[in-house]
Amino acid sequence: MYDFRLVAFTAVTFAVSLGTAYSILHGTYLDTSDPLLAHLAHPLAKTDYWARKSNVLNVYFIKKAWGWTSAAFLLLWATSSPAARSLSRVMQWLTATACWLTFTTWFFGPAVIDRVILASGGECFVHLPSGELMTVPTDYCFTKSTVAPASHPDIFTSSLVLPEGWSGIPRLRRGHDVSGHVFLLTMSILFLADQLSISLRSGPSSLRHKVAVAANVALICIWLFASATTSVYFHSPFEKMTGYALGLVSFMFTQASVFS
């Protein structure tokens, strides 16, 4: 029987590589680490639906990617035969979850991806209504705090004229902004493919498990399409490649011999 993990690895590699190559040849990507561009709509948003940040894939799937991946895995695991409902599979899922949290949310303070942005020259900016950028302390970006003249008079000078009631949320820009979407999608695809390979090796299964297998295959297909659209429209080529590499490394953590 073919190795479903190899099929998934080949598919995500092609999706990211070809999407990135297309974005370079046709100039379709948006450099999301550029503070002058990141807050703007994609230049192709009016003509290309998938270039819009409001597209259904981004709003309902990619932004909740690990939740969808976790639900698909737990459904697969819960409907497996008693022999296949092993603790080692749950530990693999917990390891992947820890990688997601470490790289994108928290790592004894700022997430690893945020640390990379800062180490590579990133700064914390807030966009003013005039379109100007104002640098603020990096702590405001780490905590994703909302800032306003009334609540933070120490960082807003009296010479600034701002609309009454205005507030903004600072963001880290410049530096190397590893593509968190490509990272998470790559890890999710490989993780689900690895779990599906267990089901495909197990032979006959219940109707409930067959439905779970179909749901996991469908989600992998959605993640592959999302990987392609992200690679075509967002982040610089190098940021997409590092996101892909980070996804591979994270998946490799789930393959440690302790889970065998």
C-alpha positions in Angstrom: 0.0 0.0 0.0 1.2 3.5 -0.8 2.4 5.7 2.1 -0.2 8.4 2.6 2.3 10.4 4.5 4.6 10.6 1.5 1.6 11.6 -0.7 0.7 14.4 1.7 4.3 15.6 2.0 4.7 15.7 -1.7 1.4 17.6 -2.1 2.1 20.3 0.5 5.6 20.8 -0.9 4.3 21.3 -4.4 1.5 23.6 -3.1 3.9 25.9 -1.3 6.7 25.8 -3.9 4.5 26.3 -6.9 2.4 28.9 -5.2 5.5 30.8 -4.2 7.1 30.5 -7.6 3.9 31.9 -9.2 3.9 34.8 -6.7 7.4 35.7 -7.7 6.8 35.4 -11.5 3.6 37.3 -11.5 4.2 39.7 -8.5 1.1 38.6 -6.7 2.4 38.4 -3.1 2.0 41.1 -0.5 4.9 41.7 1.8 3.0 41.6 5.1 6.1 42.6 7.1 6.1 46.0 5.5 4.4 48.4 7.9 3.3 50.6 5.0 1.5 47.7 3.3 0.4 45.2 5.9 -2.7 47.1 7.1 -3.9 47.7 3.5 -6.1 45.5 1.4 -4.2 43.3 -1.1 -3.7 45.2 -4.4 -5.5 42.3 -6.2 -8.4 42.1 -3.7 -10.9 43.6 -6.1 -10.2 41.1 -8.9 -9.0 38.0 -7.0 -11.3 36.6 -4.4 -8.6 34.6 -2.6 -6.4 37.7 -2.2 -9.0 39.2 0.2 -8.4 38.7 3.9 -12.1 38.4 4.3 -12.4 35.3 2.0 -14.4 32.4 3.6 -11.3 30.2 3.8 -9.3 32.7 5.8 -12.2 33.8 8.1 -13.7 30.4 8.9 -10.9 27.9 8.4 -7.3 29.3 8.4 -7.8 31.5 11.5 -9.1 28.5 13.4 -6.8 26.0 11.7 -5.6 24.1 14.8 -9.1 23.9 16.2 -10.3 22.2 12.9 -7.2 19.9 12.9 -7.7 18.9 16.5 -11.4 18.2 16.0 -10.6 16.0 12.9 -7.9 14.1 14.8 -10.1 13.5 17.9 -12.9 12.3 15.7 -10.6 9.9 13.9 -9.1 8.7 17.2 -12.4 8.3 19.0 -13.9 6.2 16.2 -10.8 4.0 15.8 -10.7 0.4 17.0 -9.8 -0.1 20.7 -6.3 -1.2 19.7 -5.7 1.9 17.7 -6.9 4.3 20.4 -3.4 4.5 21.9 -2.0 7.1 24.3 1.0 7.6 22.0 -1.3 9.1 19.3 -2.8 11.6 21.9 0.8 12.5 23.0 1.6 13.2 19.3 -1.3 15.6 19.2 -0.3 17.3 22.4 3.2 17.7 21.1 1.9 19.3 17.9 -0.3 21.5 20.0 2.7 22.6 22.1 4.6 23.5 18.9 1.6 25.6 17.8 1.5 27.4 21.1 5.3 27.8 21.3 5.8 29.3 17.9 2.6 31.4 17.6 1.3 32.3 21.0 3.7 32.0 24.0 7.2 30.8 24.8 8.1 31.9 28.4 6.9 35.3 27.2 6.7 36.3 23.5 6.0 33.6 20.9 9.1 32.3 19.0 7.8 33.9 15.7 7.6 37.3 17.5 11.1 36.9 18.8 12.4 36.2 15.3 10.7 39.4 14.0 12.4 41.5 16.7 15.8 39.8 16.3 15.7 40.5 12.6 15.0 44.2 13.0 11.3 44.4 13.6 9.6 47.2 15.5 6.2 47.8 17.2 4.0 50.2 15.3 0.5 51.6 15.6 -1.2 53.1 12.5 -2.6 56.5 13.1 -5.8 57.8 11.3 -3.6 60.0 9.1 -1.8 57.0 7.7 1.4 57.7 9.6 3.2 55.1 11.7 4.1 55.7 15.3 6.6 53.5 17.1 5.5 52.3 20.5 7.2 50.0 23.1 7.3 46.4 22.0 5.4 45.2 25.1 2.2 46.6 23.6 2.7 44.3 20.6 3.4 41.3 22.8 0.2 41.8 24.8 -1.8 43.0 21.8 -3.0 45.9 23.9 -5.3 48.6 22.5 -3.7 52.0 22.9 -5.4 55.4 22.9 -4.5 59.0 24.0 -6.9 58.8 27.0 -5.5 55.5 28.3 -1.8 55.9 27.3 -1.0 59.6 27.5 2.7 58.7 28.0 3.1 57.5 24.5 1.0 60.1 22.6 2.4 63.6 22.4 0.2 66.6 22.9 1.0 67.8 19.3 -0.8 64.8 17.8 -4.3 65.6 16.7 -6.5 62.5 16.8 -10.2 61.9 16.4 -12.1 61.7 19.7 -12.4 58.1 20.9 -9.8 56.8 18.5 -7.8 53.8 19.5 -5.4 51.4 17.8 -3.8 48.0 18.2 0.0 48.0 17.7 1.6 45.3 15.4 5.1 44.0 14.9 6.4 45.0 11.4 9.6 44.9 9.5 12.0 42.1 10.3 11.5 38.6 9.2 7.8 37.6 9.7 7.7 33.8 9.4 4.4 32.8 7.7 2.4 31.4 10.6 -0.3 30.3 8.2 2.1 28.2 6.1 3.7 26.8 9.3 0.4 25.7 10.8 -1.1 24.4 7.5 2.1 22.3 6.8 2.2 20.8 10.2 -1.6 20.1 10.2 -1.4 18.4 6.8 1.5 16.1 7.8 0.0 15.4 11.2 -3.4 14.4 9.9 -1.8 12.3 7.1 0.3 10.5 9.7 -2.8 9.7 11.8 -4.7 8.6 8.7 -2.0 6.2 7.7 -2.8 4.2 10.9 -6.4 3.9 9.8 -5.5 2.9 6.3 -3.2 0.2 7.6 -5.8 -1.2 10.0 -8.1 -2.8 7.5 -11.9 -3.0 7.8 -13.5 -0.4 10.1 -16.9 0.8 11.3 -19.1 3.2 9.3 -18.4 5.9 11.9 -14.7 5.5 11.4 -15.1 5.6 7.6 -16.9 8.9 8.0 -14.1 10.2 10.2 -11.5 9.2 7.6 -13.5 11.0 4.9 -13.7 14.1 7.0 -9.9 14.1 7.6 -9.2 13.6 3.9 -11.5 16.5 3.1 -9.8 18.7 5.7 -6.4 17.9 4.3 -7.6 18.9 0.8 -8.9 22.2 2.3 -5.5 22.8 4.0 -3.7 22.1 0.7 -5.8 24.6 -1.2 -5.2 27.1 1.7 -1.5 26.5 1.5 -1.5 27.3 -2.2 -3.6 30.5 -1.9 -1.5 31.8 1.0 1.7 31.1 -1.0 0.3 32.9 -4.0 -0.9 36.1 -2.3 0.7 36.7 1.1 4.2 37.0 2.7 7.5 37.3 1.0 8.9 34.2 -0.6 11.5 33.6 2.1 8.9 34.1 4.8 6.8 31.3 3.2 9.8 29.0 2.9 10.7 29.4 6.6 7.0 28.9 7.6 7.1 25.6 5.6 10.4 24.5 7.2 9.0 25.3 10.7 6.0 23.2 9.9 8.3 20.3 8.9 10.4 20.6 12.0 7.3 20.7 14.2 5.9 17.5 12.6 9.2 15.8 13.1 8.9 16.4 16.9 5.7 14.3 16.8 7.7 11.5 15.2 10.1 11.1 18.2 10.9 7.5 19.1 9.1 7.9 22.4 5.8 7.8 20.5 6.6 4.6 18.6 
